[in-house]
Amino acid sequence: MYSRLAHQRLRWYTRTSGNLVLQHWQVFVLACLVVPGPPVIAILAHLATLLQSSVSPALSAAHRFPLALAIDAVAILWIMPQRHALSGGPFMRYVATLPTPRGVRLAVEGTLLAVANNAILLSAAIAAARMSAGGANAFEFGCFAEFLAAATLAQRAMLDRRFLALAGVVTADLSIALGMGSNATFARGLWLGGAIACLGAGAAIGYRFDRIFPRKWRALGARPSKWAVAAMSGHAPALLIQCKVLCAKPAQATLRLGAAIALALGANRLIAIFQFDSRSLPTAILTMALIGLLLAGLYRTLFDAHKATARYLATLPVLRSYWAVRDTGFVLLLNGVVLVILLTPQIAQGLASLAVLAALATAAQALLVVLRWPALYAGGSRLIYSIVLAGIWSGTAIAAVTR
């Protein structure tokens, strides 16, 4: 039974993931061009370096713990676009009616997860080979395996929407980070055992209680949410619809907004390391361009949602540009929030005059308006056109402020 079920699931995964690669081939080509070194091999080698550095004895616990969380984030970002391919498609509705043993289902899910993580597993093998050549001990290999297990549980928790299990992942990463900072063998063993226990407890609690707690939280937040919806529906109905569109795709919206905010915070940290010298303004400009590329994807999300009601909207006495104008304003509003996060420290430190920073912010908003065209109308080449526009804009802006 395992072979038949795995064969059907792998057929669906191969077809769906193949279509995904054909649809986003430009992303893979750009990744190979941007990462220095031989194509594909360089990406695997850099990921292997990241995995190997997580168990490096030279790192302190304060540096190892964020690195472990970064590995979990990379694993989640790798698996989430493959969610539909891993679902099994309509065939799984039929499988749900069969008396399939739990062991068979878990074995099939594990097989699919291993196939989907082929790049990560190859990088892990490279990292393990480097560790073996470098004389790593058994404890370091155990911590390395625990980090991989934590990343796998994080992937599974995100795919199954069992978010309570992520608490076990974070706790296990913290335990390993503290354990590797200890010199006593007994303490190291206790920390490693505690990390394994945290993973098991997180999985058990997440898969047992995660379906119960949301009901209570929804009951607690029902009244405030009703008040907010009533206020927005009366004064800003378009904004309410746009927020609901993003809430309908929480993973995509959260990733884009979270990545944009993370870029702003990272740029602020880098500029502080530069001590606000001549490299700071070009760094801020490049960050604005990257943020614009990220948020421009929201145009497509909103456009696809409004397409379903296009016929109904055509019967109403509103302009054809009703949603175009409001969607542009909504994305500009989100970009404005991120720009405030990015530029507030620069204004406080006097990196440039207020007029220059205001002009840069205005130009960044104008770039985001222009990026609406490739996001909606450039088809499969939208990524290339968007990068070209962002590159021209950033080069012009850097030349204007550094002359």
Secondary structure by P-SEA (a helix, b strand, c coil): caaaaaaaaaaaaaaaaaaaaaacaaaaaaaaaaccccaaaaaaaaaaaaaaacccccccaaaaaaaaaaaaaaaaaacccccccccccaaaaaaaaccccaaaaaaaaaaaaaaaaaaaaaaaaaaaaaaaaacccaaaaaaaaaaaaaaaaaaaaaaaccccaaaaaaaaaaaaaaaaacccaaaaaaaaaaaaaaaaaaaaaaacccccaaaaaaaaaaaaaaaaaaaaaaccaaaaaaaaaaaacaaaaaaaaaaaaaaaaaaaaaaaaaccccaaaaaaaaaaaaaaaaaaaaaaaaaaaaccaaaaaaacccccaaaaaaaaaaaaaaaaaaaaaacaaaaaaccccaaaaaaaaaaaaaaaaaacccccccccaaaaaaaaaaaaaaaaaaaaacc
